[in-house]
Amino acid sequence: MHKYLRSIGFSQHTSKKDIDGLLEEIVSSAESVDVIHLEHGNFTCISKSFGHGIGLTVCGEYDEHDVFQREYYFPYVLGDKLTTSAACSIQRHAEKCSFSGLCEENKLGISLIFYLQNPADYMRRGIPGDALLSNADIVMSALSTSGKILLPVKKTENEAARCKVAQNRYDLIEAAKNGDESAMESLTLEDIDLYAQISRRIRREDVYSIVDSTFMPNGVECDHYTIIGEILDMELCDNSMTGEQIYSFLIECNDLPFQVAINKMDLLGEPAVGRRFKGEIWMQGLVDFETGDY
């Protein structure tokens, strides 16, 4: 069973028989079929939606008897808001015809790795090997199986103003990557000052009143993260097959907006716009290959 099936409302599909029946239903009543003809066969993505922005994609190929042979599947949630336009590389997984993207995003300070939602679009480009795109538009989204709601951080006017001028730090990070020694020195001094401030405040304050937003790798799988982000928008929808309720949040984390879907049963607390979401996520991404330059 895929761990994140419950994130889109299939928490009761725990046996192989139930999952096989679900996948056969998707193949027989698909809303979208994308077939890529290759030199040695074909690659096919079959998708079906089960609610606003949530669904399942089954990938495989049609054999010589026009029978679909399933290779793998994945649940997804689609985002509506552009997350970033940055350099991005696409690499294929070793065990199957699926792909991961790696995005160099200065707002995070780390390389953001995500699971590619539209592998057929990438394969249609016919690019041999791994691809490196510059300034590709990427819409990020994520599925979560565990989350909780935190109250917002109360900020003074000075603190709110400092948050709005963070672009200067992003520019320094970009300059440091290009070998600018003065930028490296400025970033080092900022980090020393920040460490000193946190060391003073942590003695009398809770850590979640100090850390407004965070984005950290989680576990051994490189597209899994632990996040804390502000809820900008939210929707409660029902899975059209099971009736389970799914929360879909538009989260802003480290100045990056992306959609997060979580089963209502897996969320602790009462969500509201302005409050924060803390949870473990599986990051996905939809890349617009028309915008990126190879």
PLY file of the C-alpha trace (Angstrom):
ply
format ascii 1.0
element vertex 294
property float x
property float y
property float z
element edge 293
property int vertex1
property int vertex2
end_header
0.00 0.00 0.00
1.17 3.51 -0.77
1.60 5.32 2.54
-0.08 8.48 1.28
-3.31 6.90 -0.01
-4.96 7.94 3.26
-4.02 11.55 2.58
-6.56 11.69 -0.25
-9.27 9.70 1.55
-8.42 6.01 1.09
-7.52 5.15 4.68
-9.58 1.92 4.56
-7.78 0.57 1.47
-5.18 -1.43 3.37
-5.18 -4.80 1.58
-3.74 -5.66 -1.82
-7.17 -6.79 -2.98
-8.77 -3.44 -2.12
-5.98 -1.47 -3.78
-5.99 -3.62 -6.92
-9.75 -3.09 -7.21
-9.30 0.67 -6.81
-6.59 0.81 -9.48
-8.68 -1.28 -11.89
-11.54 1.18 -11.37
-9.22 4.07 -12.28
-8.00 2.35 -15.45
-11.53 1.47 -16.59
-13.08 4.88 -15.85
-10.13 7.24 -16.32
-10.62 10.99 -16.67
-7.22 11.48 -18.31
-5.06 9.13 -20.41
-1.65 10.30 -21.64
0.22 7.90 -23.94
3.84 8.46 -25.01
5.08 6.26 -27.86
8.67 5.16 -27.34
11.14 3.23 -29.42
10.43 0.02 -27.51
6.76 0.27 -26.57
4.90 3.08 -24.82
4.55 4.87 -21.51
1.03 5.64 -20.26
-0.27 7.75 -17.38
-3.92 7.22 -16.40
-5.39 9.65 -13.86
-8.69 10.08 -12.05
-9.81 12.81 -9.66
-11.66 12.03 -6.43
-12.19 15.60 -5.26
-11.03 19.14 -5.87
-7.36 18.80 -6.76
-6.87 15.29 -5.34
-6.62 12.01 -7.22
-4.60 8.98 -8.30
-2.31 8.40 -11.26
-1.50 4.90 -12.53
1.54 4.48 -14.81
2.46 1.58 -17.05
2.11 0.53 -20.69
-0.30 -1.11 -23.11
0.99 -4.44 -24.40
0.65 -5.88 -27.92
-2.89 -7.07 -27.05
-3.90 -3.54 -25.97
-4.07 -4.64 -22.32
-2.77 -2.15 -19.76
0.15 -3.45 -17.68
0.45 -1.49 -14.46
3.95 -0.56 -13.28
3.30 1.83 -10.37
0.84 4.40 -9.04
0.90 7.49 -6.86
-1.68 9.73 -5.15
-1.46 13.43 -5.85
-2.75 16.86 -4.91
-2.62 19.68 -7.43
-1.61 23.21 -6.53
-3.16 26.38 -7.98
-0.39 28.84 -7.18
3.07 29.13 -8.75
5.65 28.23 -6.11
8.91 29.21 -7.76
10.76 29.87 -11.01
14.26 28.54 -10.51
16.92 26.26 -11.92
15.72 22.67 -11.77
17.19 19.30 -12.73
15.13 16.18 -13.50
16.49 12.71 -12.75
14.96 9.30 -13.29
14.57 6.79 -10.46
16.58 3.62 -10.83
13.84 1.03 -10.22
11.00 2.40 -12.38
10.09 5.02 -14.96
9.39 7.80 -12.46
11.31 11.00 -11.82
12.46 13.41 -9.14
13.17 17.09 -9.52
15.87 19.04 -7.70
15.33 22.78 -7.37
17.94 25.28 -6.19
15.76 27.62 -4.15
17.58 30.36 -2.20
14.58 30.98 0.07
15.14 27.59 1.69
18.91 27.56 1.79
18.82 23.89 0.71
18.20 21.98 -2.50
14.49 21.19 -2.71
13.78 17.67 -3.99
10.29 16.70 -5.14
8.44 13.87 -6.89
7.52 14.78 -10.47
3.74 14.69 -11.05
3.86 14.96 -14.85
6.43 12.39 -16.06
4.69 12.05 -19.45
5.27 15.74 -20.21
8.96 15.29 -19.49
9.28 12.14 -21.58
7.43 13.80 -24.45
10.30 16.27 -24.75
12.53 13.35 -25.80
15.55 14.54 -23.81
18.16 11.78 -23.33
19.49 11.28 -19.82
18.96 13.73 -16.98
17.77 17.26 -17.80
18.80 20.63 -16.35
16.36 23.49 -16.79
16.91 27.14 -15.99
14.07 29.30 -14.64
11.37 26.63 -14.96
7.95 27.42 -13.48
7.16 24.86 -10.74
3.87 24.42 -8.89
4.61 22.56 -5.65
2.15 20.53 -3.58
2.41 17.97 -0.81
0.59 15.13 0.93
0.69 14.64 4.68
-0.24 11.79 7.00
0.41 13.63 10.27
-0.14 17.27 11.16
-1.19 19.69 13.86
-2.38 23.27 14.04
-0.31 25.92 15.83
-1.35 29.44 16.77
0.32 32.28 14.85
3.34 34.13 16.20
2.59 37.62 17.50
5.04 40.03 15.88
5.98 43.60 16.64
6.03 46.17 13.84
9.83 45.94 13.66
9.75 42.15 13.41
7.10 42.25 10.68
9.20 44.80 8.75
12.29 42.59 9.00
10.36 39.68 7.52
9.48 41.78 4.46
13.09 42.65 3.64
14.27 39.03 3.51
14.96 39.43 -0.21
18.33 40.94 0.70
19.35 37.65 2.32
18.28 35.68 -0.75
20.45 37.93 -2.91
23.40 37.37 -0.56
22.93 33.58 -0.77
22.95 33.76 -4.56
26.10 35.90 -4.51
27.79 33.53 -2.06
27.05 30.58 -4.39
28.87 32.50 -7.10
31.96 32.94 -4.90
31.39 36.45 -3.50
33.50 36.55 -0.32
31.85 39.68 1.08
28.44 37.98 0.75
29.78 34.91 2.59
31.08 37.15 5.38
27.77 39.02 5.67
25.82 35.74 5.88
28.20 34.40 8.52
27.78 37.51 10.68
23.99 37.35 10.30
23.98 33.70 11.40
26.12 34.54 14.46
23.74 37.35 15.46
20.71 35.11 14.91
22.23 32.33 17.04
22.88 34.81 19.85
19.30 36.11 19.72
17.81 32.62 19.80
20.07 31.57 22.68
18.75 34.48 24.75
15.08 34.02 23.90
14.94 30.22 24.26
15.54 30.56 28.01
12.15 32.21 28.56
10.08 31.43 25.44
8.67 28.36 23.72
10.50 27.35 20.54
7.32 27.70 18.44
6.96 31.34 19.47
10.46 31.97 18.10
10.39 29.83 14.95
7.69 31.24 12.70
8.34 28.99 9.70
10.64 26.06 8.99
11.43 23.61 6.21
13.64 20.63 7.08
14.43 17.26 5.47
12.81 14.37 7.32
13.90 10.73 7.29
15.99 8.94 4.68
13.77 9.67 1.67
14.98 12.91 0.13
11.54 14.27 -0.91
10.12 14.07 2.64
10.17 17.15 4.86
8.97 18.54 8.17
7.42 21.98 7.80
5.84 24.78 9.76
3.98 27.29 7.61
1.17 29.81 7.70
-2.25 28.83 6.34
-3.18 31.34 3.63
-6.31 29.56 2.40
-8.13 26.32 3.19
-10.85 24.03 1.90
-12.58 20.95 3.30
-13.63 18.54 0.56
-15.00 14.98 0.43
-13.47 12.04 -1.39
-16.12 11.23 -4.01
-15.67 7.46 -3.57
-15.15 6.97 0.16
-16.73 10.12 1.61
-13.71 10.77 3.83
-13.03 14.46 4.45
-9.78 16.01 3.25
-8.31 19.36 4.25
-6.52 21.20 1.46
-4.35 24.07 2.72
-2.48 26.75 0.83
0.64 27.03 2.99
3.33 29.69 2.92
6.58 28.26 4.26
9.83 30.25 4.07
8.10 32.59 1.58
7.19 29.67 -0.71
3.46 28.97 -1.31
2.28 25.40 -1.96
-0.77 23.19 -1.45
-0.93 20.54 1.29
-3.62 17.84 1.55
-4.25 15.85 4.72
-7.00 13.52 5.90
-9.16 15.22 8.56
-8.60 12.19 10.83
-4.82 12.83 10.76
-5.01 16.51 11.73
-4.81 17.62 15.36
-6.38 20.98 16.14
-8.82 23.38 14.52
-7.45 24.94 11.32
-8.10 28.54 10.32
-6.56 31.07 7.96
-3.68 32.81 9.75
-2.88 29.84 11.97
0.10 27.60 11.25
0.35 24.02 10.04
3.08 21.74 11.38
3.51 18.34 9.82
5.47 15.81 7.81
4.96 16.00 4.07
5.79 14.22 0.81
6.70 16.98 -1.64
5.45 16.81 -5.22
5.88 19.18 -8.13
4.34 19.98 -11.50
6.96 21.42 -13.86
6.07 23.57 -16.85
8.59 22.28 -19.36
7.58 24.94 -21.87
9.03 27.72 -19.68
12.39 26.14 -18.82
15.49 26.43 -21.00
17.67 23.31 -21.39
0 1
1 2
2 3
3 4
4 5
5 6
6 7
7 8
8 9
9 10
10 11
11 12
12 13
13 14
14 15
15 16
16 17
17 18
18 19
19 20
20 21
21 22
22 23
23 24
24 25
25 26
26 27
27 28
28 29
29 30
30 31
31 32
32 33
33 34
34 35
35 36
36 37
37 38
38 39
39 40
40 41
41 42
42 43
43 44
44 45
45 46
46 47
47 48
48 49
49 50
50 51
51 52
52 53
53 54
54 55
55 56
56 57
57 58
58 59
59 60
60 61
61 62
62 63
63 64
64 65
65 66
66 67
67 68
68 69
69 70
70 71
71 72
72 73
73 74
74 75
75 76
76 77
77 78
78 79
79 80
80 81
81 82
82 83
83 84
84 85
85 86
86 87
87 88
88 89
89 90
90 91
91 92
92 93
93 94
94 95
95 96
96 97
97 98
98 99
99 100
100 101
101 102
102 103
103 104
104 105
105 106
106 107
107 108
108 109
109 110
110 111
111 112
112 113
113 114
114 115
115 116
116 117
117 118
118 119
119 120
120 121
121 122
122 123
123 124
124 125
125 126
126 127
127 128
128 129
129 130
130 131
131 132
132 133
133 134
134 135
135 136
136 137
137 138
138 139
139 140
140 141
141 142
142 143
143 144
144 145
145 146
146 147
147 148
148 149
149 150
150 151
151 152
152 153
153 154
154 155
155 156
156 157
157 158
158 159
159 160
160 161
161 162
162 163
163 164
164 165
165 166
166 167
167 168
168 169
169 170
170 171
171 172
172 173
173 174
174 175
175 176
176 177
177 178
178 179
179 180
180 181
181 182
182 183
183 184
184 185
185 186
186 187
187 188
188 189
189 190
190 191
191 192
192 193
193 194
194 195
195 196
196 197
197 198
198 199
199 200
200 201
201 202
202 203
203 204
204 205
205 206
206 207
207 208
208 209
209 210
210 211
211 212
212 213
213 214
214 215
215 216
216 217
217 218
218 219
219 220
220 221
221 222
222 223
223 224
224 225
225 226
226 227
227 228
228 229
229 230
230 231
231 232
232 233
233 234
234 235
235 236
236 237
237 238
238 239
239 240
240 241
241 242
242 243
243 244
244 245
245 246
246 247
247 248
248 249
249 250
250 251
251 252
252 253
253 254
254 255
255 256
256 257
257 258
258 259
259 260
260 261
261 262
262 263
263 264
264 265
265 266
266 267
267 268
268 269
269 270
270 271
271 272
272 273
273 274
274 275
275 276
276 277
277 278
278 279
279 280
280 281
281 282
282 283
283 284
284 285
285 286
286 287
287 288
288 289
289 290
290 291
291 292
292 293
